[in-house]
Amino acid sequence: MLVKEILQSATKPVFSFEFFPPKKTADWDKLFHTISELIPFNPSYVSVTYGAGGSTRNRTHDLVTKIQRETGLSVVSHLTCICSGKEEIRQILDEYSKHGIKNVLALRGDLPPGSASYEEATKDFPHAVDLVRFIAENFPDIGIGVAGFPEGHPQTPNRLQEIEYLKVKVDQGADYIVTQLFFDNRDFFDFVGRCTLAGINVPIIPGIMPVTTKKGLIRMSELALGARIPAPLLKRVLEASDDDEVVKIGIEWATMQVNDLIGNHIKGVHFYTLNNAEATRRIFQNIAESTKT
């Protein structure tokens, strides 16, 4: 089922989970155990990522088809412009169509180590909008999602221009937007407001990922696409005695975010699971408890 159809027909917020293909073959069974633990929460769809420069693309395609075949879940496969040619993308989408995979997330992608420049690595698809246009023109039955950046795109400091670029992606065929992770819902609502002013009227799905370690929090702030850490969250994490306490703090904070988002009538929530079911499972339990009171 197309994600846009799922979102259009939903009478309450839908939930989706993101996974990444394991580097080691031995970890595949572990990942499917994680997926099996999250299936009882009835995700409307799941997504599977690429590595930098599509470095895990073969594993991604294998995982996408395996999930589709063995779970029956609707699957969204990431596709990137980086190191991708038109014929290669055409072959991938032909293969997906044969396996009943109808959704992709079109991204520019990260530059892999050793690459000289974005220009060299993106000859056929200089920007994500070029990939969106190619898919929409050649595979009209494929649903297309694109990324949004509540705190601003790191390569587009001009936020007005950033939203203009996003609007072009929607005009060229994107069905919905899923955002990078964020920790302050005000950033998300401001982003939605900016999109509305620009005439973007497709669903915008917030991306949530709980903090689970102090090291992970620092890493998030260092990444080019890292999130802004609100002072109250930062204070609690830095004062935590160990990572077990950090996990509790992260789950509590993410639960607060999700409850607030649901209270503001969002279409859905996308969870970045990091291939670990426990934190997401506990967030869902907290949400269920809060709706009873």
Legacy VTK file of the C-alpha trace (Angstrom):
# vtk DataFile Version 3.0
C-alpha trace
ASCII
DATASET POLYDATA
POINTS 293 float
0.000 0.000 0.000
1.248 3.486 -0.793
2.230 5.595 2.207
0.160 8.476 0.865
-2.907 6.194 0.834
-2.154 5.045 4.388
-1.968 8.669 5.550
-5.055 9.743 3.604
-7.238 6.947 4.976
-6.022 7.074 8.590
-8.507 8.212 11.221
-5.816 8.448 13.911
-2.036 8.982 13.932
-0.082 6.232 12.201
3.265 4.918 13.406
6.256 3.784 11.391
9.695 2.400 12.227
13.074 2.780 10.563
15.760 0.099 10.409
19.173 -0.177 8.816
20.696 -3.263 7.146
23.184 -5.066 9.429
26.804 -5.116 8.320
27.257 -8.695 9.515
25.183 -11.562 8.165
24.966 -12.975 11.686
23.034 -9.879 12.818
20.143 -10.418 10.385
18.349 -12.834 12.699
18.751 -10.334 15.530
17.220 -7.590 13.409
14.234 -9.737 12.479
13.756 -10.520 16.148
13.651 -6.753 16.746
11.119 -6.320 13.953
8.990 -9.142 15.376
8.968 -7.378 18.766
7.615 -4.195 17.174
5.016 -5.750 14.865
2.453 -6.037 17.723
2.364 -2.223 17.784
0.842 -2.354 14.289
3.192 -0.093 12.340
1.583 1.238 9.205
4.888 0.893 7.375
8.620 0.515 7.980
11.602 2.050 6.200
15.115 0.826 5.469
18.150 3.114 5.140
21.191 3.311 2.881
24.742 3.797 4.083
26.858 6.749 2.947
26.994 6.823 -0.815
24.673 3.844 -0.970
27.424 1.693 0.565
24.863 -0.735 1.974
22.547 -0.621 -1.049
22.671 -4.358 -1.765
21.901 -5.134 1.874
19.166 -2.525 1.782
17.500 -4.121 -1.228
17.830 -7.585 0.325
16.331 -6.390 3.605
13.485 -4.526 1.903
12.425 -7.562 -0.111
12.849 -9.882 2.882
10.631 -7.711 5.116
8.032 -7.415 2.362
8.045 -11.153 1.742
8.130 -12.421 5.328
6.090 -9.863 7.293
3.606 -8.404 4.840
4.410 -4.904 6.099
4.473 -1.998 3.674
8.144 -1.097 3.199
9.776 2.184 2.210
13.248 1.843 0.722
15.684 4.740 0.869
17.213 5.760 -2.460
20.034 8.288 -2.774
21.429 10.474 -5.523
24.999 9.850 -4.389
26.821 7.382 -6.652
23.579 6.488 -8.444
23.041 6.480 -12.196
19.709 6.619 -13.982
19.939 3.086 -15.344
20.893 1.710 -11.949
17.913 3.430 -10.299
15.677 2.183 -13.101
16.833 -1.401 -12.514
16.310 -1.096 -8.756
12.783 0.230 -9.164
11.943 -2.411 -11.782
13.026 -5.056 -9.287
11.031 -3.434 -6.489
7.935 -3.361 -8.671
8.284 -7.098 -9.287
8.344 -7.705 -5.513
5.381 -5.433 -4.778
7.477 -2.716 -3.123
5.710 0.546 -3.881
7.371 3.201 -1.716
10.753 4.953 -1.661
12.302 7.842 0.233
14.265 10.000 -2.219
17.366 11.570 -0.648
20.519 13.288 -1.824
22.554 11.165 0.595
25.908 11.498 2.336
29.199 11.687 0.487
31.152 8.454 1.027
34.751 8.511 2.251
37.218 9.001 -0.570
34.808 10.825 -2.887
36.210 14.011 -4.378
33.032 16.095 -4.397
29.247 16.038 -4.495
29.397 17.143 -8.137
31.451 14.090 -9.073
29.224 11.705 -7.123
25.888 13.097 -8.370
26.285 13.419 -12.128
22.855 11.969 -12.977
21.023 13.324 -9.927
22.616 16.551 -8.657
19.839 17.089 -6.108
17.076 15.062 -4.491
14.499 16.854 -6.630
16.130 15.334 -9.727
15.648 11.871 -8.275
12.052 12.690 -7.326
11.339 13.880 -10.865
12.911 10.787 -12.444
10.864 8.416 -10.271
7.604 10.309 -10.798
8.064 10.406 -14.576
9.209 6.817 -15.056
7.485 4.961 -12.206
4.157 6.731 -11.564
2.926 3.827 -9.417
5.763 4.308 -6.897
5.049 6.484 -3.860
7.709 9.061 -3.021
8.691 10.524 0.327
11.320 13.200 0.938
13.202 14.503 3.963
12.444 17.648 5.949
14.663 19.522 8.402
12.830 21.161 11.335
16.021 22.912 12.475
17.121 23.857 8.977
19.139 22.038 6.323
22.863 22.244 7.164
23.766 23.007 3.534
21.092 25.681 3.082
21.506 28.394 5.731
18.791 30.486 4.076
15.638 28.973 5.578
13.328 30.683 3.102
15.284 29.137 0.255
15.299 25.764 2.038
11.495 25.675 2.074
11.391 26.781 -1.564
13.564 23.798 -2.491
11.275 21.507 -0.515
8.235 22.937 -2.300
9.811 22.079 -5.665
10.242 18.453 -4.546
6.550 18.308 -3.677
5.590 19.944 -6.966
7.691 17.360 -8.832
5.933 14.408 -7.220
6.751 13.925 -3.526
3.742 12.571 -1.628
4.836 13.275 1.935
7.690 14.587 4.070
9.387 12.805 6.967
11.610 14.910 9.174
15.038 14.461 10.656
15.018 13.812 14.389
14.487 16.743 16.750
14.072 17.172 20.500
11.973 20.336 20.727
8.501 20.105 19.231
8.425 23.864 18.747
10.989 23.400 15.995
8.699 20.909 14.263
5.595 23.098 14.521
7.551 26.102 13.253
8.744 24.014 10.311
5.174 22.930 9.531
4.068 26.555 9.679
6.790 27.559 7.221
5.728 24.786 4.867
2.094 25.866 5.055
3.033 29.455 4.207
4.922 28.159 1.160
1.904 26.213 -0.083
3.181 22.753 0.839
0.092 20.693 1.565
1.359 17.101 1.770
1.549 15.279 5.136
4.607 16.077 7.260
5.639 13.220 9.548
7.858 14.015 12.558
10.891 11.804 13.164
11.615 10.817 16.773
14.649 9.088 18.278
15.213 8.807 22.029
18.594 9.508 23.605
20.056 6.286 25.031
23.666 7.163 25.949
25.688 10.269 26.860
28.093 9.427 24.064
25.197 9.182 21.623
23.907 12.600 22.649
27.306 14.159 22.024
27.520 12.354 18.711
24.141 13.742 17.633
25.302 17.294 18.310
28.478 16.717 16.262
26.830 15.287 13.149
26.202 17.547 10.173
22.524 16.641 10.443
22.589 16.517 14.238
19.793 17.869 16.358
19.752 20.855 18.695
19.718 19.596 22.294
17.377 21.616 24.545
19.067 22.747 27.768
16.681 20.841 30.100
17.360 17.563 28.272
21.091 18.241 28.120
21.209 19.006 31.848
19.414 15.811 32.815
21.595 13.635 30.589
24.865 15.184 31.727
23.854 14.789 35.383
22.759 11.157 34.932
24.785 8.651 36.960
25.050 6.128 34.106
23.597 5.195 30.734
20.801 3.178 32.338
19.516 6.447 33.727
20.084 8.139 30.365
17.842 5.533 28.720
15.034 6.344 31.174
15.475 10.065 30.559
15.499 9.605 26.782
12.362 7.461 26.811
10.570 9.904 29.089
11.510 12.852 26.882
10.486 11.085 23.666
7.194 10.026 25.264
6.513 13.655 26.136
7.250 14.663 22.552
4.997 12.004 21.049
2.095 12.756 23.394
2.358 16.437 22.517
2.491 15.682 18.801
-0.559 13.437 19.025
-2.355 16.122 21.011
-1.687 18.514 18.148
-3.285 16.166 15.596
-0.258 15.139 13.551
-0.747 12.523 10.845
1.812 10.108 12.251
5.157 9.591 13.973
8.257 7.972 12.484
10.578 6.245 14.979
14.299 5.924 14.322
14.826 2.614 16.133
18.572 2.060 15.569
17.569 -1.609 15.208
16.693 -1.759 18.908
13.119 -2.504 19.925
13.374 -1.817 23.657
13.270 1.983 23.732
10.511 2.182 21.125
8.522 -0.519 22.909
8.704 1.375 26.211
7.648 4.624 24.548
4.566 2.866 23.169
3.765 1.473 26.600
4.038 4.962 28.080
1.769 6.374 25.387
-0.808 3.670 26.080
-0.680 4.435 29.797
-1.046 8.170 29.277
-4.148 7.709 27.100
-5.824 5.756 29.896
-5.529 8.621 32.349
LINES 1 294
293 0 1 2 3 4 5 6 7 8 9 10 11 12 13 14 15 16 17 18 19 20 21 22 23 24 25 26 27 28 29 30 31 32 33 34 35 36 37 38 39 40 41 42 43 44 45 46 47 48 49 50 51 52 53 54 55 56 57 58 59 60 61 62 63 64 65 66 67 68 69 70 71 72 73 74 75 76 77 78 79 80 81 82 83 84 85 86 87 88 89 90 91 92 93 94 95 96 97 98 99 100 101 102 103 104 105 106 107 108 109 110 111 112 113 114 115 116 117 118 119 120 121 122 123 124 125 126 127 128 129 130 131 132 133 134 135 136 137 138 139 140 141 142 143 144 145 146 147 148 149 150 151 152 153 154 155 156 157 158 159 160 161 162 163 164 165 166 167 168 169 170 171 172 173 174 175 176 177 178 179 180 181 182 183 184 185 186 187 188 189 190 191 192 193 194 195 196 197 198 199 200 201 202 203 204 205 206 207 208 209 210 211 212 213 214 215 216 217 218 219 220 221 222 223 224 225 226 227 228 229 230 231 232 233 234 235 236 237 238 239 240 241 242 243 244 245 246 247 248 249 250 251 252 253 254 255 256 257 258 259 260 261 262 263 264 265 266 267 268 269 270 271 272 273 274 275 276 277 278 279 280 281 282 283 284 285 286 287 288 289 290 291 292
